[in-house]
Amino acid sequence: MRVLVTGGSGYVGGPTVRRLAQDGAAVVVVDRVEPPPVLMSSIDRFVKDDIRTPGLLDRVFRDDDVDAVIHLAADKSVEQSVRDPGRYFSNNVSGTLTLVEAMDRAGVGSIVFSSTCAVYGTPDAVPVNEDSRIGPESPYGASKLMAEGIIDWYGRTKGFHQLSLRYFNAAGASIEGDLGEDWTDAQTLVPRVMKAALGRSGPLTIFGTDYPTPDGTAIRDYVHVLDIAEAHVRAIRHVAEPRSSPILNLGTGTGSSVREVIAVTEEITGLPVPIEVGPRRPGDAIALWSDTTRAASELDWRPRYTLRDMVESAWHWHRSQRDPD
């Protein structure tokens, strides 16, 4: 199988590309940034460009005989999306429409889409399953929901085989210690905790300590990036199966608070994490964790790694970077 991975140089993209290659797939990557050198052996061809560039994807599909697509290319910060919603609707929504139109012209009809739990907003109850009420509370979540809708309608009208994976909070790094998250502009919790612990930033800001949770801080479902990569490989095999669900949650089924993540980090690193308290951020849900029953049933997928594994692998990765800034 020959798979196009949009955004394959990124945090989720790198482990996914590596796992696809291990599974025997030939991988074509289109991304605006270069892949890390350690990933190049897993990539059959790399194209450095924006998927919205006119004619680009038509050329890729023509030249590379692609069988299926994993669509990861997107901006992903809730906070940034509130400040700059236009960027998110342009990249995440217009980029998806550009992709599926090119797929249709090329006769490529299988796509796995990287979606997000942010489409749920603050749920009525947890854990959240795929039938829970939808209510994104940020342009990021709204843009992903719009992209899901585009892909779904191409499934209905064009016969696409499609699957959207709504994953929760990706965390951790490769076990080999050679692939991980760039913390330069990271807004997610784990890299920010690592940066504070290593003294490469000021204190970690906890955005809100007055939530109606046991310790007052927001609760999230953290899932290892390697588990997410494995799910994408299983999904690309599964997507053409009849009666498959068009949407699956990816998470551990367990919520962890901000203070719990900090405590695990301090235990593993032996270092204090300096903190300061700030106001809640617009668009942040109170508590959000997943029901992954459907993913277990349809993909035979279950997360292998714990929160401790995520923090430990992230710690090894960030500590090993000579110039992470």
Secondary structure as GFF3:
##gff-version 3
##sequence-region A 1 325
A	DSSP	beta_strand	2	6	.	.	.	ID=ss1
A	DSSP	alpha_helix	13	22	.	.	.	ID=ss2
A	DSSP	beta_strand	26	31	.	.	.	ID=ss3
A	DSSP	three_ten_helix	37	42	.	.	.	ID=ss4
A	DSSP	beta_strand	45	48	.	.	.	ID=ss5
A	DSSP	alpha_helix	56	64	.	.	.	ID=ss6
A	DSSP	beta_strand	68	71	.	.	.	ID=ss7
A	DSSP	alpha_helix	78	83	.	.	.	ID=ss8
A	DSSP	alpha_helix	85	88	.	.	.	ID=ss9
A	DSSP	pi_helix	89	94	.	.	.	ID=ss10
A	DSSP	alpha_helix	95	106	.	.	.	ID=ss11
A	DSSP	beta_strand	110	116	.	.	.	ID=ss12
A	DSSP	three_ten_helix	117	120	.	.	.	ID=ss13
A	DSSP	alpha_helix	139	158	.	.	.	ID=ss14
A	DSSP	beta_strand	161	167	.	.	.	ID=ss15
A	DSSP	beta_strand	169	171	.	.	.	ID=ss16
A	DSSP	alpha_helix	189	197	.	.	.	ID=ss17
A	DSSP	beta_strand	204	207	.	.	.	ID=ss18
A	DSSP	beta_strand	219	220	.	.	.	ID=ss19
A	DSSP	beta_strand	222	224	.	.	.	ID=ss20
A	DSSP	alpha_helix	225	238	.	.	.	ID=ss21
A	DSSP	beta_strand	247	250	.	.	.	ID=ss22
A	DSSP	beta_strand	256	257	.	.	.	ID=ss23
A	DSSP	alpha_helix	258	269	.	.	.	ID=ss24
A	DSSP	beta_strand	275	278	.	.	.	ID=ss25
A	DSSP	beta_strand	287	288	.	.	.	ID=ss26
A	DSSP	alpha_helix	293	299	.	.	.	ID=ss27
A	DSSP	alpha_helix	307	320	.	.	.	ID=ss28
###
